[in-house]
């Protein structure tokens, strides 16, 4: 039986310079910060890592760098963000040479897909992967949502062990936890506002991009959840909501997260698409929010 992923799983940012070239020394610092804080796993080259803008060769180098930093302290989830089944399979064949603990795959995107198409996609992905597969539901980016009933079907496919749900649909997430949560399949929350409620409902893990900025409340929350200290879980969610102000003030989640990490010298402000990088004025606003957050 495959082991299901659990705990706090930051979606790692990809630091780049103003030309979009990856800064591996910064990546090592950011990953070191997360690893030393006691996270359980790392989500590599996902949406927060700007995986859609990375070549497969860059993804290989990023994965190797992160694996070198963490060793066996954290499990690694390698995200394959590709618009086609064929392209996803090619990525999996390349990246699994480096022995990730899990492969993460989104639904096909750009061209509209039926739920039957999505099921066929994941059957082929699960069959080709040497390691367990996590279904990644992020309809805001793929525009091909994975329905609750489709996840139920996927959960019965051998080698599919979890869904990372970034839809923000807590109704379906709750239905999954209470009706489709088994020892061989789990639901992982991907929306920061819903981390605490998900643990309160019995979730086993969360994937968070915002945790790149300040990971401590997430680690504390999971420790509290395992101890069934629900008041502490709620207090940590309040802290996370306060931290989320860095995204609200700028309106660009990944750029805000990278700017926040840059203020701690663990990244730069630059996005792979440079025009998406935040202005100095917005970065000052983020610095003020972080100062207030750290003072509490």
C-alpha positions in Angstrom: 0.0 0.0 0.0 1.3 3.4 -0.9 2.0 5.9 1.9 -0.2 9.0 1.7 1.4 12.5 2.0 0.7 14.3 5.3 1.7 17.5 7.2 2.9 20.9 6.1 4.1 21.0 2.5 5.3 24.4 1.3 5.0 25.1 -2.4 8.6 26.3 -3.0 9.1 29.6 -4.9 11.7 29.7 -7.6 14.1 32.7 -7.1 15.2 34.4 -10.4 17.2 37.5 -11.4 15.8 40.4 -13.4 16.5 38.4 -16.6 14.5 35.4 -15.3 17.6 33.2 -14.7 17.3 30.9 -11.7 19.3 31.8 -8.7 20.2 28.5 -7.2 22.0 30.0 -4.2 18.8 31.8 -3.2 16.8 28.6 -3.8 19.1 26.8 -1.4 18.6 29.5 1.3 14.8 29.4 0.9 14.6 25.6 1.0 17.0 25.6 4.0 14.7 28.0 5.9 11.7 25.8 5.2 13.5 22.5 6.0 15.0 23.8 9.3 11.6 25.0 10.4 10.4 21.4 10.4 8.1 21.1 7.5 7.1 17.6 6.4 7.5 17.9 2.7 8.1 20.2 -0.2 6.1 20.9 -3.3 8.5 21.5 -6.2 7.9 23.5 -9.4 4.2 23.9 -8.8 2.1 27.0 -9.4 3.9 29.0 -6.7 7.2 27.8 -8.2 6.1 29.2 -11.6 6.4 25.7 -13.0 4.4 26.5 -16.1 7.2 28.9 -17.1 10.1 26.5 -16.5 11.7 24.1 -19.0 12.1 20.5 -18.2 15.8 21.0 -17.9 15.3 23.8 -15.4 12.9 21.6 -13.4 15.6 18.9 -13.3 18.2 21.3 -11.9 15.7 22.7 -9.4 14.7 19.3 -8.1 18.3 18.1 -7.8 19.2 21.3 -5.9 16.3 20.9 -3.5 17.0 17.2 -2.9 20.6 18.0 -2.2 19.6 20.5 0.5 17.0 18.5 2.3 18.3 14.9 1.9 15.8 12.6 3.4 14.5 15.1 6.0 11.5 16.0 3.9 9.5 14.1 1.2 9.5 15.8 -2.2 6.5 16.2 -4.5 7.5 16.9 -8.1 4.9 18.9 -9.9 4.5 18.3 -13.7 2.5 21.2 -15.1 1.9 20.6 -18.7 -1.1 21.2 -20.9 -1.2 17.7 -22.4 -1.2 14.1 -21.3 1.7 13.3 -23.6 3.8 16.2 -22.3 3.0 15.3 -18.7 4.1 11.8 -19.3 7.4 13.0 -20.8 8.0 15.2 -17.8 7.3 12.3 -15.4 9.7 10.0 -17.3 12.4 12.7 -17.0 11.9 13.8 -13.4 11.3 10.4 -11.8 15.0 9.5 -12.5 15.7 11.7 -9.5 13.5 9.7 -7.2 10.8 12.1 -6.0 8.5 10.7 -3.4 5.4 11.8 -5.3 4.5 13.0 -8.7 1.9 15.8 -8.9 -0.1 16.3 -12.1 -2.6 18.9 -13.0 -5.5 18.2 -15.4 -4.9 19.1 -19.0 -5.4 22.8 -19.8 -5.7 25.4 -22.5 -8.2 23.2 -24.4 -11.4 22.3 -22.7 -11.7 18.8 -21.2 -14.6 16.7 -20.1 -14.5 14.8 -16.9 -14.1 11.6 -19.0 -11.0 13.2 -20.6 -9.6 14.1 -17.2 -10.1 10.5 -15.9 -8.3 9.1 -19.0 -5.5 11.6 -18.4 -4.9 10.4 -14.8 -5.2 6.7 -15.7 -2.3 7.1 -18.1 -0.3 9.3 -15.7 -0.8 6.8 -12.9 0.2 3.9 -15.1 3.4 5.5 -16.3 4.7 6.8 -12.9 7.1 4.8 -10.8 6.0 6.7 -7.7 2.6 7.6 -6.2 0.6 10.3 -7.9 -1.1 13.3 -6.4 -4.0 14.9 -8.4 -3.7 18.7 -8.5 -7.0 20.5 -8.8 -6.4 24.1 -9.5 -9.3 25.2 -11.8 -8.3 28.9 -11.6 -5.3 28.1 -13.7 -6.3 25.1 -15.7 -9.9 26.1 -16.4 -10.7 22.4 -16.3 -12.0 21.7 -12.8 -11.9 18.2 -11.4 -15.3 17.5 -9.9 -15.9 15.7 -6.6 -17.3 12.7 -8.4 -14.3 12.5 -10.6 -12.0 12.6 -7.6 -13.9 9.7 -6.2 -13.3 7.7 -9.4 -9.6 8.7 -9.4 -9.2 7.6 -5.8 -9.8 4.0 -6.8 -7.1 4.0 -9.4 -3.9 2.2 -8.3 -1.0 4.6 -7.6 -3.2 7.7 -7.1 -2.9 8.5 -3.4 -4.2 12.1 -2.9 -5.8 15.2 -4.3 -4.3 18.6 -3.6 -7.4 20.8 -3.8 -6.7 24.5 -4.6 -10.3 25.1 -5.8 -11.4 26.8 -2.5 -14.5 24.6 -2.6 -14.7 23.6 1.0 -18.0 21.8 0.5 -16.4 19.3 -1.8 -13.4 19.1 0.4 -15.5 18.3 3.4 -17.4 15.7 1.5 -14.1 14.1 0.5 -12.8 14.1 4.1 -15.9 12.5 5.5 -16.9 10.3 2.7 -13.8 9.4 0.7 -10.9 9.5 3.2 -9.2 6.1 3.4 -5.9 4.8 4.5 -4.7 4.8 0.9 -6.1 8.2 -0.3 -6.2 11.6 1.3 -7.4 15.1 0.6 -4.8 17.9 0.9 -5.9 21.5 1.3 -4.3 24.0 -1.1 -6.0 27.2 0.0 -4.3 29.1 2.9 -7.6 30.5 4.3 -8.8 26.9 4.7 -5.9 25.3 6.4 -7.2 25.5 9.9 -10.8 24.6 9.0 -9.4 21.6 7.1 -7.4 20.3 10.1 -10.4 20.9 12.3 -12.4 18.6 9.9 -9.7 16.0 10.0 -7.4 16.7 7.0 -4.0 15.2 7.0 -2.1 18.0 5.3 -1.9 21.3 3.5 0.2 22.7 0.6 0.9 26.4 1.0 2.6 29.0 -1.1 2.2 31.7 1.5 4.3 29.7 3.9 7.4 30.7 2.0 7.0 34.1 3.7 6.6 32.9 7.2 6.3 29.1 7.7 6.2 29.0 11.5 2.4 29.4 12.0 1.8 26.4 9.7 4.3 24.2 11.5 2.7 25.2 14.8 -0.8 24.6 13.5 0.0 21.0 12.4 1.6 20.2 15.8 -1.5 21.5 17.5 -3.8 19.6 15.1 -2.0 16.3 15.9 -2.4 17.1 19.6 -6.1 18.0 19.0 -5.4 21.4 20.5 -8.1 23.1 18.5 -7.9 26.5 20.1 -4.3 26.7 19.0 -5.2 25.6 15.5 -7.7 28.5 15.3 -5.1 30.9 16.7 -2.7 29.8 14.0 -5.3 30.3 11.3 -5.8 33.9 12.5 -2.1 34.4 12.1 -2.2 33.0 8.6 -5.1 35.3 7.8 -3.1 38.2 9.0 -0.1 37.1 6.9 -2.4 36.9 3.8 -2.6 40.6 3.8 0.6 40.7 1.8 -1.3 39.1 -1.0 -4.4 41.3 -0.6 -2.4 44.5 -0.7 -0.7 43.7 -4.0 -3.2 41.6 -5.8 -0.6 39.2 -7.1 -0.1 36.2 -4.9 3.2 34.8 -6.2 4.9 38.2 -6.6 3.9 39.1 -3.1 5.3 35.9 -1.7 8.5 36.3 -3.5 8.8 39.9 -2.4 8.2 38.9 1.2 10.9 36.2 1.0 13.2 38.8 -0.6 12.8 41.0 2.4 14.4 38.2 4.4 17.1 37.7 1.8 15.8 34.3 0.7 14.7 35.4 -2.8 14.5 38.4 -5.1 11.4 40.3 -6.1 11.6 39.2 -9.7 9.0 37.0 -11.4 9.9 34.8 -14.3 7.6 37.1 -16.3 9.5 40.2 -15.2 6.6 42.6 -15.7 4.6 40.8 -13.0 7.2 41.8 -10.3 6.1 44.2 -7.7 7.0 47.9 -7.6 9.1 49.3 -4.7 6.0 51.0 -3.3 4.1 47.7 -3.1 7.2 46.0 -1.5 7.2 48.7 1.1 3.6 48.0 1.9 4.5 44.3 2.3 7.4 45.2 4.5 5.1 47.1 6.8 2.6 44.2 7.0 5.4 41.8 7.9 6.8 44.1 10.5 3.4 44.3 12.2 3.0 40.5 11.8 6.4 39.8 13.4 5.6 42.2 16.3 2.5 40.4 17.4 
